[in-house]
Amino acid sequence: MAALQKAMCVALIAAVLVAAIAPPAEAAMNCGTVAGSLSGCISYVTNKGPLGGCCGGVKGLYGKANTTPDRQAVCTCLKTLARSYPGIDYNKAAGLPKTCGVNIPYKISPSTDCSKIR
């Protein structure tokens, strides 16, 4: 019986150690990636320039956001970025996916509930 308790204790300690040193699951996309991908869109959505290379960034970002956590992170970052740029034309921003030939199942808006995006 003591041998069984000792073995279970060793197994438990090993499991705790593995959990402590195991690399975390891949993090959702970060705001730096989102901002970098969409930097070419700022002049367009602030009515200060043409669409230019914006769609390349939109399509690239769409291709990178493969998981629910990624899509939720992109949504949250978009909302944060929109607050940091005065003069955003939210109609233009909301129309970017369609303009660029990308279909996303939510509207780009400050009122979007990013937790509901799948």
N, C-alpha and C positions, 0 to 999 in steps of 0.2 A: 504494500500500500504506500509506503514511504517513497519507494522508487517511482511509482506512478505520479505522486504529488510533485516530486522533484522534476520529472520529465515535463509535466504540465507547466510548472513554473519556468523552466528553461524555454519552453515553446512560447509562453506568453512574453517573456523578456525579449526573445528573438523577434516576435511579431511587432512589439513596440519599437524596437530598434530599426527594423525595416521601415516601418511607417514614418519614423522620425527622419530617416536619411533618404527616403525615396523622393525623386524629383516630383514637384507638384504637377498636376495636370496642366496641359498647355493653356496659358492664359488667353483670354479673349483679346481681340484686336485692340491696340492702344490708340489713343487720340493722336499721337504723333504720326502714325501711319495714315489715319483718316485725314488729318490736316495736310500732310504731304501729298496724298492722292488727289485732294480737291483744291489745292492751292491755285491751280489754273482756272478755277471757277469763280474766284472771289470778285474779279472785275466784272464778270457777267452778272452775277446775282446782286451786285451793288449798282448796277446800271452805269458802270464806268468803262465798259469795254465789251468786245465781242465774245462769243462763245469760245472761239479759239480751240485750244487743246483740252478743254474741260472734259469732253466726253471720254477721252482716253483715260483720264483719272477716274471718272465715274465707273466706267466699265472695268477698269483694273480693280477698284475697290469692291465692286459687285462680285468679281471673281474670287476675291480673297475671303469674303465673308461667307464661309461655308457652313457654319454651325449656328445654332440659336444664340449661344453666348456671343459669338462674333457679331451677329446682326444686331443684337441688343446693345452691344458696346458701340457699334457704329452709330446707331440711333442716338444714344446718350451723348456721344462725342459731337454729332451734328448739332444737337440742341445747345451744347456748351459753346461750340464754335460760333453758332449763330448769335449768341448773346455777346460775344466778344467783338463782332464786326458791326458797327453801326451802319444803318442804311441798307440792310438786307431786304431785297424784294422777295418776300416769302412765296409769292405766286411763281416767280421765276425759279426759286429754289425747289418748290414742290413739283414743278414741271420738268426739272432736269432729267429724272429717270426716263420719262417718255421721250423727251427731246433727244436723249442719247441712245434710245433703243433698248433700255433696260426696264424690266418689269419687277417692281418691288411691291409687296402686298400691304403697304402702309403709306400714308401721306407724310411727306417731310414737312413738319410743322412744330412750332414750339409747344403745342398742346398734345403731341403724340405721346401715348403711354408706352414707353420703350419696353416695359416688362411684359407686355402682351404680344410682342413680336416673336414669331417663331421662325 
